[in-house]
Amino acid sequence: MKLYLKLVLILIGCSFLGTSCQDFRTPKIHIYCSETNDLYGIIRSMKNVKTVHYSSIKELTSKVKEGDPVMILADDYPANQVKLPENFFKVMKQKGNRFYVEYPEWLPNMDMKPEAAKPKYERAVVNSSFFGNTPDSLAILAINGLTYIPVETPNAHIVSARVAGLDHAVYGLPEDTSPLLFELPEYSGLIATTGLSNLVKGRYAPKREWQGIWSTILDYLAPDSNMETPDWTPVIETAFTKHEQLPQNYQKKSIEKGINWFRNARMLVPDGYEDIIKNAYDEKIYTGFLPWSENIPIGDGSNGTFECIYSRIDENGNQPIGIVQRGDCTGETAMAFAAAGKALGLKGNYKIADNLVDFYLNKSVATKNEYGDPDNAAYGLAGWGIISYAWLQANYGDDNARLMLGAVVTTAITGNRDWDYKIMRMLLAQLRTTGKKGFRSDRIDLPQFNAHDWKYFYDRDFVSFSPHMEAYLWACMLWAYDKTGDPIFLERTENAIRATMNEYTDGWRWMNGLAQEKARILLPLAWLVRINDTKENRDMLYKAIDGLLELQDASGAIQEELGMPGKGMFPPTQRNEDYGTAEASLIAKNGDKVSDLLYTTNFAFLGLHEAYYATKDERIKKAADKLAEFLCRIQVKSESHPELHGGWMRAFDYDRFEHWGSNSDHGWGAWAIEGGWTQGWITTVLALRELDTSVWDLTKDSKVGDHHESLKKEMLPGL
């Protein structure tokens, strides 16, 4: 009678609370794993589930009660597969246990290949409706450092496949796929051929989709329960959440973290690393990687800087250093140290900044040989990079432009004028290899310079409506005109800018996206207003401002955008088999809510900043303020990865508010942190905001013009 009354009271309570009595059933999950396993820690923190931990699968098999759910997790993934007792599956079937087993050494009645596969281009893709809508079928997931045991089985819920797309496999699945998660025939169990439980340490993404996966798996194991959604704190977070109240000094703190990133990431090349760099370089892929380590000494700039933290994440969540040493990144890094030093009152940064510029312009081979030969058309320019001839022979006007901009900002802050001569020489070298209509072309290599004199390039008659490649060189020409008063810097540049704006934007050639072209054009337009504040010049600037701000989200983010079909150099991957083979956009289609901090947002930030100081227009200031706040929010925060803390990764999904994008770009993917283009410019512009100045105003007293007359006679005789 007492038991009957108790059941009645429970039923009344359930009815009153509006819940089913099944909500009161707390599942007891029997788990074999290390106590440090990521998933085990997540499940233990869930309030409405109990765990029974085992350090022996044999013990679990013998002690688990009938019907209780079982999880066998891979602690030594990916080095060693889980060794299951011979009777494991038989016992699970006899006791009616639902189970999840990952990375097993053997499976009943299934052939498993002895060696694990570690694919280079494959990603995880949902292949059924098993998870409902979160994630739905064809959703793409990141399993970093993916390693799996090849098996053959139909109807897998998750597969490994080489697919194109951002969130979904836009061209469907290829024929060649490998199962990653499937139900074992004749058993009530799920098998993962990889280490799905490694999700926190391995930085699996996106988080919302992985929460859905583990909710579904846990519901499968304990269908009569109502467990809460698994949750965890990622090892890589944003500095602030999307709507969190920012502290009063958030911008200054962001600058401090941004400049410390260069040291923590070991970007400054230390002494004695010449052979290490040489041995790490791979001629086949024109780059090389160095595992990040806190044991790498921190340089002082006198040996230059590495390029980036590369977008390759292993199963431990680690990313390597990209070891290429480039001129643009060197100048931009120097600029960041100088600007941050001035904003934070850290004059010790000035020495590092000076060392960096001096290394590339004076000590390195970048300005020697053909580049230092007055009889060669390459005279006065700087090679793209110094790590090999493949890099040294290339000359991009845009990259030289940003090397110069970094150098002149550094000089303005540190007061070191040792490079004024070479900067003026580089400006004239760029001018004399620019065609008669003001366009230089993307790239000119040493074999081309060796085959022609400078007049050949100066007299070329062509156009190239590519702000990414041309705009910052135009900005440098306008800056040079302001410092010399020589109309030779202005005339062709004005014509090229007007011709390009007349084609806005359907006539433009775009690189990874149209948004970056809209961002790049702002700087020369702002500086053209500085030189000649006419209605025509202001109209062009505001046309460009309006076009960019159409892409700005309420969060401050700049949304990526694709341009006219057929005009893109590196559009989204067009076929599954092409994923990972070329540079590419972070998005799959217009409307994807992703920002690009390597090609767009960083340059939009500089452009808006300079445009405001050129116009004092509060609307532009408001847009720049929103973007600054966004950037300070999404700066990486990580206690376990100091090499990433304080950095800005290339891709950010501002809807999820998570670092996410298509990682197809074979050089600079979604999780890369580019020392110059991204980190250098964002840190510098934040510092300029603290100092209440612009690049134009900061450098107004430059003395590079002192060398103009003599160098012009040498390099442009008769003009």
Buried (B, 14 or more C-beta within 10 A) or exposed (E): EEEEEEEEEEEEEBEEEEEEEEEBEEBBBBBBBEEEBBBBBBBBEBEEBEBBBBEEBEEBBEEBEEEBBBBBBBBEBBEEBBEBBEEBBEBBBEBEBBBBBBBBEBBBEEEBEEEBBEEEBBBBBBBBEBBEEBBBBBBBBBBBBBBBBBBEBEEBBBBBBBBBBBBBBBBEBBEEBBBBBBBBEEBBBBBBBBBBBBBBBBBBBBBEBBBBBBBBBBBBBBEEBBBEEBEBEBBBBBBBEEEEEBEEEBBBBBBBBBBBBBBBBBBBBBEEBEEBBEEBBEEEEBBBBBEBEEEBEBBBBBBBBBBBBBBBBBBEBBBBBBBBBBBBBBBBBBBBBBBBBBBBEBEEBBBBBBBBBBBBBEBBBBBBEBBBBEEBBBBBBBBBBBBBEBBBBBBBBBBBBBBBBBBBBBBBBBEBBEBBBBBBBBBBBBBBBBBEBBBBBBBBBBEBBEEEEBBBBBEBEEBBBBBBBBBBBBBBBBBBBBBBEBEBBBBBBBBBBBBBBEEBBEEBBBBBBBBBBBBBBBBBBBBBBBBEEEEEBBEBBBBBBEBBBEBBBEBBBBBBBBBEEEBBBBBBBEEBBBBBEBBBBBBBEEEBBBBBBBBBBBBBBBBBBBBBBBBEBEEBBEBBBBBBBBBBBBBBBBEEBBBBBBBBBBBBBBBBBBBBBBBBBBBBBBBBBBBBBBBBBBBBBBBBBBBEBBBBBBBBEBEBBBBBEEBBEEBBEEE
